[in-house]
Amino acid sequence: MTKSLHLTAFMRPVSLHTGAWRYPGSFADANFNFGHIKSFIQKLEAAKFDAFFMADHLALLNMPIDALARSQTVTSFEPFTLLSALASVTDKIGLAATASTTFDEPYHVARRFASLDHISNGRAAWNIVTTSNPDAASNFGLAEHVEHGERYARAREFFDVVTGLWDSFADDAFIRDQQSGIFFDPKKMHVLDHKGEELSVRGPLNIARPIQGWPVIVQAGQSEPGRQLAAETAELVFCSPRDLASAKLLHADIKGRMQAVGRDPGHLKIMPAALIVIGNTVEEAREKRARLDGLVHYESAIASLSIALGHDASQFDPDQPLPEIPDTNASKTGRAQALRLAEEEKLTVRQLAQRYGGYAGLAFVGTPQSIADEMEIWLGEQAADGFTVVFPYLPQGLDDVTQQLVPELQRRGIFRHDYEGSTLRDHLQLPRPANRFFA
C-alpha cells in the first residue's frame, strides 16, 4: 500500500519570508486582510490540504525599530477570532492555532479550543508552545522572562490539565430530555480538582466534550525538552530540520521516544516546514528565490539573526565569522541551528544574516516534478510524514503549489484526491482519544 503524504499550510504570518510582501504581484496586506485570507483557505481546502496552521505572537518581534518597520508581522489577527470566522466559510480543512502555555491559563485554552472544535464540526488543533520572546513577559506583568526549563515543566502539566478539562463530561452526558426536564446527567460530569506544582484548576469545563474528543495536539520545536514533550503529548509535530539526514534522525528519535513512553508511533505525524518555490524550470525557480531574497534589507536581516541567536548581532563585524556567543534564555533550537549553519557553510555574519533575514529553513526550489521527487524521497526514507508548506509570496506562491504541485503528487498516488472524512483526525488518520474519566 502506498504511503500517503500530509500537507498543512503555515499561514501566520502568511509567509515566513521577510521579503514576501514586497514580491511583484503579491498582496502587501495579505497578513491582515480577511478577504485575502478567506480566499487562501478556500483554495487550500479545494486542494485537500489537511490544515491551515496559525502561529501566534504575544508581542511584537523583538528587533530594532528600523527593522520592525519593514516587517509584515506587526499587525496580525488574533487566532481564535480569525479561525472561528474561517470555520464558517470552509467545511473540511483543519484549523490549527498556537496557544501559549507560558502566558495563558489552562481553563482559557481548554474553552477556546473546545468552542472552536464544536463551531467547526471537529476541525480544531492546538499548537502547544512555550513562548520564547522575552518581550512577551513584559506584556503579562513580568519583569523577567520565565526560565527555559521552567517553561517546559509548566507546559507538560498544562497539557494534562487542558486534556483533563476536555474530558469533564462523558460524550453522552447531555440528555436534553424536554419531558423530564433533565438537561444532563450529573453522574457523567467529572470535577478535575487539579493541584500540581505549577497549576491549580478545579473544573469542570463548562463546554461539552469536543467533537474530536480532544482537538489534535500539535507540538512545535525540536530542542531536547521539546522532543520529549512531543513524544509524550503530540499528534502532529511542526519542526524545521535543515536536510534529509537531520530529518531522519529527528523522526526516528521522536518516534523512538513515543515507544519508550508506551505510545503508538503511528499516532503522530512529523511534518517539517518547507519553503516551496516553483518554476517552469529549476533555473527559473532559483531565479525567483534569488529575487525574493534580494528584497530583504540588512536591518531586517541582522534583526532576524539576533532573534535566532538570542543575542544582539548588530554589533558584530558583518564581514567576519560569527564570534563566540554566550548561552541565553531564548530558544535553544534556533540558536543551535544558526551556529551550526554558520560553521558548516563558513558564513560571515552578513551572509548568515541574509539567510535568516529571508528564510533560513528547508526549501524545495524547482519544478513540480523535481519537488515531488524530493518529497517522495523524504516520505519513503521516513524523514517526514508530510510537510508544513511555507509559501514564498501570495497569492502566486500558493496558487503554484495548489495548481501545479498538488496535482503532481496526486498523479503519483501519494496525496488524496478528496477528504476521507469530516474531522481533522480523519484527515490525519488519528484515533479519537478515549475519555480518561468515563469508559
Disulfide bonds with the S-S distance in Angstrom:
none
